[in-house]
Amino acid sequence: MATERWNSPIKVGFEEAGARTVNGPFDALACLSDLWPAARGLQYLRARSVCRAALDGRKSVEEARAEFVAAAQEAKLKVH
């Protein structure tokens, strides 16, 4: 469900788009598909998969949050 939110939002710095606040798996998927750097690794794929699963109710939103943070770190994005 698109209204699922994390307990604590994440602010991610993107080079061209500036800082974005990500509130949940739906926002995370938008960032992963629209704003992510060209270099995409294993953590990116895991984050995308787990965020989709969280929206379907197969994973928790906090699991999706952890995977999204790991993907951002893998991409060397600033996370606050």
N, CA, C and O atoms as a MOPAC input file, in Angstrom:
PM7 MOZYME 1SCF
protein

 N      0.84900 1    -1.18500 1     0.00000 1
 C      0.00000 1     0.00000 1     0.00000 1
 C      0.89200 1     1.24400 1     0.00000 1
 O      1.86700 1     1.29800 1     0.74900 1
 N      0.58800 1     2.19800 1    -0.79100 1
 C      1.42400 1     3.38700 1    -0.98600 1
 C      1.47600 1     4.28300 1     0.24500 1
 O      2.33500 1     5.16100 1     0.31600 1
 N      0.59700 1     4.09500 1     1.20600 1
 C      0.57900 1     4.96900 1     2.37800 1
 C      1.46400 1     4.46900 1     3.50900 1
 O      1.57500 1     5.13900 1     4.53600 1
 N      2.09200 1     3.32100 1     3.35200 1
 C      2.97200 1     2.80000 1     4.39500 1
 C      4.14800 1     3.75100 1     4.60100 1
 O      4.76200 1     4.21000 1     3.63800 1
 N      4.45400 1     4.04000 1     5.85900 1
 C      5.54500 1     4.97500 1     6.18000 1
 C      6.50600 1     4.34600 1     7.17200 1
 O      6.12700 1     3.50100 1     7.98300 1
 N      7.76800 1     4.78100 1     7.08900 1
 C      8.77300 1     4.35000 1     8.04800 1
 C      8.60000 1     5.11500 1     9.34300 1
 O      8.00000 1     6.18900 1     9.37200 1
 N      9.13900 1     4.54400 1    10.42700 1
 C      9.09100 1     5.22400 1    11.72400 1
 C      9.88600 1     6.52400 1    11.69600 1
 O      9.53400 1     7.49300 1    12.36900 1
 N     10.95100 1     6.53400 1    10.91800 1
 C     11.81500 1     7.71100 1    10.83900 1
 C     12.18400 1     7.96400 1     9.37700 1
 O     12.82600 1     7.12200 1     8.75000 1
 N     11.78400 1     9.11700 1     8.82600 1
 C     12.11500 1     9.42100 1     7.42900 1
 C     13.62600 1     9.49500 1     7.21600 1
 O     14.39100 1     9.69400 1     8.15900 1
 N     14.03000 1     9.33300 1     5.98300 1
 C     15.43900 1     9.39400 1     5.60600 1
 C     15.60900 1    10.54100 1     4.61800 1
 O     14.81200 1    10.69700 1     3.69400 1
 N     16.64300 1    11.33300 1     4.81700 1
 C     16.97700 1    12.38000 1     3.85000 1
 C     18.19000 1    11.88800 1     3.06300 1
 O     19.22400 1    11.54600 1     3.63700 1
 N     18.04400 1    11.86000 1     1.73600 1
 C     19.10000 1    11.36100 1     0.85900 1
 C     19.52600 1    12.48000 1    -0.08200 1
 O     18.68600 1    13.16200 1    -0.66900 1
 N     20.82800 1    12.66200 1    -0.22000 1
 C     21.36400 1    13.68100 1    -1.11900 1
 C     21.67700 1    13.09500 1    -2.48500 1
 O     22.49900 1    12.18600 1    -2.60800 1
 N     21.01700 1    13.62100 1    -3.51100 1
 C     21.27900 1    13.21400 1    -4.89400 1
 C     21.99700 1    14.35200 1    -5.59200 1
 O     21.66600 1    15.51900 1    -5.38100 1
 N     22.97900 1    14.02200 1    -6.42200 1
 C     23.79100 1    15.04500 1    -7.08200 1
 C     22.95800 1    16.04200 1    -7.87100 1
 O     23.07400 1    17.24900 1    -7.66200 1
 N     22.12800 1    15.55500 1    -8.76500 1
 C     21.39100 1    16.45400 1    -9.65100 1
 C     20.07600 1    16.93900 1    -9.05300 1
 O     19.63600 1    18.04700 1    -9.35900 1
 N     19.44500 1    16.13600 1    -8.21100 1
 C     18.11900 1    16.47200 1    -7.68800 1
 C     18.15800 1    17.11200 1    -6.31000 1
 O     17.12700 1    17.56400 1    -5.81100 1
 N     19.31900 1    17.15800 1    -5.69200 1
 C     19.41600 1    17.70500 1    -4.34800 1
 C     18.91700 1    16.70600 1    -3.30700 1
 O     18.75500 1    15.52100 1    -3.60100 1
 N     18.67800 1    17.18700 1    -2.10100 1
 C     18.24700 1    16.32100 1    -1.00200 1
 C     16.75500 1    16.01900 1    -1.11600 1
 O     15.95100 1    16.90000 1    -1.41900 1
 N     16.40600 1    14.77800 1    -0.87000 1
 C     15.01200 1    14.34100 1    -0.88000 1
 C     14.71400 1    13.62700 1     0.42300 1
 O     15.53900 1    12.85900 1     0.91700 1
 N     13.54100 1    13.87500 1     0.98100 1
 C     13.09100 1    13.14400 1     2.15200 1
 C     12.27300 1    11.95300 1     1.68200 1
 O     11.32400 1    12.09100 1     0.91100 1
 N     12.66300 1    10.78000 1     2.16400 1
 C     12.01200 1     9.53500 1     1.78400 1
 C     11.26800 1     9.02500 1     3.01300 1
 O     11.87800 1     8.74400 1     4.04500 1
 N      9.94300 1     8.90600 1     2.89700 1
 C      9.09900 1     8.56500 1     4.03900 1
 C      8.68800 1     7.11200 1     4.12300 1
 O      8.20500 1     6.67100 1     5.16500 1
 N      8.86900 1     6.35600 1     3.05000 1
 C      8.43700 1     4.96500 1     3.06200 1
 C      8.82400 1     4.25200 1     1.78800 1
 O      9.50100 1     4.82400 1     0.93400 1
 N      8.39600 1     2.99900 1     1.65100 1
 C      8.80000 1     2.20700 1     0.49200 1
 C      8.31200 1     2.75900 1    -0.84300 1
 O      8.99500 1     2.59000 1    -1.85300 1
 N      7.17300 1     3.40100 1    -0.87800 1
 C      6.68900 1     3.98000 1    -2.12900 1
 C      7.61600 1     5.10300 1    -2.59100 1
 O      8.00100 1     5.15500 1    -3.75900 1
 N      7.97500 1     6.00300 1    -1.67000 1
 C      8.92900 1     7.07600 1    -1.98100 1
 C     10.28800 1     6.49200 1    -2.38500 1
 O     10.94200 1     6.98000 1    -3.30600 1
 N     10.69300 1     5.43600 1    -1.67300 1
 C     11.98600 1     4.81400 1    -1.95500 1
 C     12.02200 1     4.26000 1    -3.37100 1
 O     13.01400 1     4.43400 1    -4.07800 1
 N     10.95300 1     3.59600 1    -3.79300 1
 C     10.90400 1     3.05700 1    -5.15400 1
 C     10.98200 1     4.16800 1    -6.19700 1
 O     11.60800 1     3.99700 1    -7.24300 1
 N     10.35500 1     5.29500 1    -5.91700 1
 C     10.43000 1     6.43600 1    -6.84200 1
 C     11.87300 1     6.92500 1    -6.95900 1
 O     12.34300 1     7.21600 1    -8.05900 1
 N     12.56700 1     7.01400 1    -5.83900 1
 C     13.97500 1     7.43400 1    -5.86500 1
 C     14.83900 1     6.41000 1    -6.58300 1
 O     15.70600 1     6.77100 1    -7.37900 1
 N     14.60400 1     5.13500 1    -6.30100 1
 C     15.39000 1     4.07800 1    -6.92200 1
 C     15.21800 1     4.06400 1    -8.44000 1
 O     16.16600 1     3.77500 1    -9.17000 1
 N     14.02900 1     4.37100 1    -8.91000 1
 C     13.80700 1     4.32100 1   -10.35700 1
 C     14.11400 1     5.63800 1   -11.06100 1
 O     14.55200 1     5.62600 1   -12.21200 1
 N     13.89700 1     6.77200 1   -10.39900 1
 C     14.00400 1     8.07000 1   -11.07700 1
 C     15.27100 1     8.86700 1   -10.77300 1
 O     15.71900 1     9.64800 1   -11.61300 1
 N     15.85100 1     8.68700 1    -9.60100 1
 C     16.94300 1     9.55600 1    -9.17200 1
 C     18.27600 1     8.84900 1    -8.95900 1
 O     19.30500 1     9.49900 1    -8.77300 1
 N     18.26000 1     7.53200 1    -8.98700 1
 C     19.44000 1     6.76200 1    -8.59700 1
 C     20.57900 1     6.93400 1    -9.58000 1
 O     20.34500 1     7.05600 1   -10.78200 1
 N     21.83000 1     6.94500 1    -9.08200 1
 C     22.98900 1     7.01100 1    -9.97700 1
 C     23.01100 1     5.80800 1   -10.92600 1
 O     22.38200 1     4.78400 1   -10.66000 1
 N     23.72700 1     5.94400 1   -12.01000 1
 C     23.77000 1     4.89300 1   -13.03600 1
 C     24.36300 1     3.58500 1   -12.51300 1
 O     23.93700 1     2.50600 1   -12.92500 1
 N     25.33400 1     3.67200 1   -11.61700 1
 C     25.94600 1     2.46100 1   -11.06500 1
 C     24.99300 1     1.83600 1   -10.05500 1
 O     24.72800 1     2.41800 1    -9.00200 1
 N     24.48600 1     0.66800 1   -10.37100 1
 C     23.51400 1    -0.00200 1    -9.51200 1
 C     24.02100 1    -1.39600 1    -9.17400 1
 O     24.27100 1    -2.21500 1   -10.05800 1
 N     24.16700 1    -1.64900 1    -7.88100 1
 C     24.72400 1    -2.91800 1    -7.43600 1
 C     23.69700 1    -3.82900 1    -6.79200 1
 O     22.49000 1    -3.64300 1    -6.94100 1
 N     24.20000 1    -4.80500 1    -6.08200 1
 C     23.36000 1    -5.80500 1    -5.42800 1
 C     22.42300 1    -5.17900 1    -4.40200 1
 O     21.25900 1    -5.56900 1    -4.31200 1
 N     22.91300 1    -4.21500 1    -3.63000 1
 C     22.06100 1    -3.57700 1    -2.61600 1
 C     20.91000 1    -2.81700 1    -3.26500 1
 O     19.80800 1    -2.77200 1    -2.71900 1
 N     21.16000 1    -2.22300 1    -4.41900 1
 C     20.10100 1    -1.53800 1    -5.16200 1
 C     19.00100 1    -2.52800 1    -5.52200 1
 O     17.81800 1    -2.25600 1    -5.31900 1
 N     19.39700 1    -3.67400 1    -6.05500 1
 C     18.41800 1    -4.69500 1    -6.44600 1
 C     17.64300 1    -5.21400 1    -5.23800 1
 O     16.43100 1    -5.42100 1    -5.30800 1
 N     18.35300 1    -5.42200 1    -4.13600 1
 C     17.68500 1    -5.89700 1    -2.90800 1
 C     16.70300 1    -4.85100 1    -2.38500 1
 O     15.58900 1    -5.19000 1    -1.98500 1
 N     17.10600 1    -3.59600 1    -2.38700 1
 C     16.23200 1    -2.52900 1    -1.89300 1
 C     14.97300 1    -2.43900 1    -2.74000 1
 O     13.87100 1    -2.30800 1    -2.20600 1
 N     15.12800 1    -2.50700 1    -4.03600 1
 C     13.97200 1    -2.44200 1    -4.92700 1
 C     13.01400 1    -3.60600 1    -4.66700 1
 O     11.79800 1    -3.42100 1    -4.62000 1
 N     13.56400 1    -4.78200 1    -4.50100 1
 C     12.75500 1    -5.97800 1    -4.25500 1
 C     12.03400 1    -5.91600 1    -2.90400 1
 O     10.84600 1    -6.22500 1    -2.81200 1
 N     12.75900 1    -5.51700 1    -1.86700 1
 C     12.16900 1    -5.48500 1    -0.52700 1
 C     11.15800 1    -4.34300 1    -0.39900 1
 O     10.16000 1    -4.49200 1     0.30600 1
 N     11.38900 1    -3.22400 1    -1.05300 1
 C     10.40000 1    -2.14200 1    -1.02700 1
 C      9.10400 1    -2.58900 1    -1.70200 1
 O      8.01500 1    -2.29700 1    -1.20900 1
 N      9.21600 1    -3.28700 1    -2.81200 1
 C      8.01300 1    -3.81500 1    -3.46700 1
 C      7.30100 1    -4.81400 1    -2.56200 1
 O      6.07400 1    -4.80400 1    -2.46200 1
 N      8.07300 1    -5.67600 1    -1.90400 1
 C      7.49100 1    -6.66500 1    -0.99900 1
 C      6.81100 1    -5.99500 1     0.18600 1
 O      5.78100 1    -6.47700 1     0.65900 1
 N      7.36900 1    -4.89600 1     0.67100 1
 C      6.75100 1    -4.16700 1     1.78600 1
 C      5.41900 1    -3.56200 1     1.36700 1
 O      4.46800 1    -3.54400 1     2.14800 1
 N      5.35000 1    -3.07100 1     0.14800 1
 C      4.08900 1    -2.51000 1    -0.34500 1
 C      3.02500 1    -3.59700 1    -0.52000 1
 O      1.82800 1    -3.33300 1    -0.40200 1
 N      3.47900 1    -4.82000 1    -0.80400 1
 C      2.56100 1    -5.95800 1    -0.95600 1
 C      2.23800 1    -6.63500 1     0.37200 1
 O      1.38800 1    -7.52500 1     0.42200 1
 N      2.91200 1    -6.21900 1     1.45500 1
 C      2.67300 1    -6.81600 1     2.75800 1
 C      3.47800 1    -8.08000 1     3.02100 1
 O      3.22600 1    -8.77500 1     4.00500 1
 N      4.44500 1    -8.39300 1     2.15500 1
 C      5.26300 1    -9.58900 1     2.34000 1
 C      6.51100 1    -9.32700 1     3.18100 1
 O      7.12400 1   -10.27200 1     3.67900 1
 N      6.88800 1    -8.09300 1     3.34400 1
 C      8.01600 1    -7.67200 1     4.19100 1
 C      7.55400 1    -6.47200 1     5.00100 1
 O      6.57400 1    -5.81200 1     4.65500 1
 N      8.27200 1    -6.19700 1     6.08500 1
 C      7.91600 1    -5.02700 1     6.89500 1
 C      8.49300 1    -3.76000 1     6.27200 1
 O      9.47000 1    -3.80500 1     5.52400 1
 N      7.87400 1    -2.64000 1     6.59300 1
 C      8.38000 1    -1.37100 1     6.07000 1
 C      9.75700 1    -1.06700 1     6.63700 1
 O     10.56200 1    -0.41200 1     5.97600 1
 N     10.04200 1    -1.52800 1     7.84800 1
 C     11.35500 1    -1.27000 1     8.44100 1
 C     12.44400 1    -2.11400 1     7.78000 1
 O     13.59600 1    -1.68500 1     7.71800 1
 N     12.10000 1    -3.30700 1     7.28400 1
 C     13.05600 1    -4.09600 1     6.49800 1
 C     13.37800 1    -3.34900 1     5.20900 1
 O     14.53100 1    -3.30200 1     4.77900 1
 N     12.35800 1    -2.77100 1     4.60100 1
 C     12.55500 1    -1.99400 1     3.37900 1
 C     13.44300 1    -0.78200 1     3.65500 1
 O     14.30100 1    -0.43500 1     2.84300 1
 N     13.23400 1    -0.14700 1     4.79500 1
 C     14.04000 1     1.02000 1     5.16300 1
 C     15.51200 1     0.63900 1     5.27000 1
 O     16.37900 1     1.33600 1     4.74300 1
 N     15.78900 1    -0.46800 1     5.95300 1
 C     17.17200 1    -0.92000 1     6.14100 1
 C     17.83000 1    -1.22500 1     4.79500 1
 O     18.99500 1    -0.88600 1     4.58900 1
 N     17.10400 1    -1.85600 1     3.88700 1
 C     17.66100 1    -2.16800 1     2.56900 1
 C     17.88400 1    -0.90500 1     1.74800 1
 O     18.86700 1    -0.80700 1     1.01300 1
 N     16.97600 1     0.06200 1     1.86900 1
 C     17.13700 1     1.32000 1     1.14500 1
 C     18.37500 1     2.06800 1     1.63700 1
 O     19.14000 1     2.60200 1     0.83300 1
 N     18.57000 1     2.10700 1     2.93800 1
 C     19.76000 1     2.77100 1     3.49900 1
 C     21.02900 1     2.07300 1     3.01200 1
 O     22.00200 1     2.73400 1     2.64900 1
 N     21.02000 1     0.73700 1     3.00500 1
 C     22.18900 1    -0.01200 1     2.52300 1
 C     22.46900 1     0.30500 1     1.05700 1
 O     23.62800 1     0.43800 1     0.66500 1
 N     21.42800 1     0.42600 1     0.25000 1
 C     21.60800 1     0.75600 1    -1.16300 1
 C     22.16700 1     2.16100 1    -1.32400 1
 O     23.02800 1     2.39100 1    -2.17300 1
 N     21.69300 1     3.08900 1    -0.53100 1
 C     22.19600 1     4.46400 1    -0.59500 1
 C     23.66700 1     4.51700 1    -0.20300 1
 O     24.45000 1     5.24900 1    -0.80800 1
 N     24.03900 1     3.74000 1     0.81100 1
 C     25.44200 1     3.69700 1     1.22000 1
 C     26.30200 1     3.07200 1     0.12600 1
 O     27.41200 1     3.53400 1    -0.13900 1
 N     25.78000 1     2.00700 1    -0.51300 1
 C     26.49000 1     1.36300 1    -1.60400 1
 C     26.73300 1     2.35700 1    -2.74000 1
 O     27.79800 1     2.34400 1    -3.35700 1
 N     25.75500 1     3.21500 1    -3.01800 1
 C     25.85600 1     4.20500 1    -4.09100 1
 C     26.62900 1     5.44700 1    -3.67200 1
 O     26.80800 1     6.37600 1    -4.46000 1
 N     27.08900 1     5.45400 1    -2.41400 1
 C     27.86600 1     6.57500 1    -1.84900 1
 C     27.05000 1     7.87600 1    -1.83800 1
 O     27.57600 1     8.96300 1    -2.07400 1
 N     25.74900 1     7.72900 1    -1.55600 1
 C     24.88600 1     8.89700 1    -1.39400 1
 C     24.91400 1     9.32100 1     0.06500 1
 O     25.10500 1     8.48800 1     0.95200 1
 N     24.72700 1    10.60300 1     0.31800 1
 C     24.65700 1    11.09600 1     1.68800 1
 C     23.29300 1    10.77000 1     2.26600 1
 O     22.26200 1    11.07800 1     1.66700 1
 N     23.29500 1    10.14000 1     3.44200 1
 C     22.05600 1     9.74400 1     4.10100 1
 C     22.01500 1    10.39900 1     5.47400 1
 O     22.97500 1    10.33000 1     6.24100 1
 N     20.89600 1    11.03000 1     5.76600 1
 C     20.72400 1    11.68500 1     7.08300 1
 C     19.47800 1    11.14100 1     7.74300 1
 O     19.14000 1    11.54800 1     8.85400 1

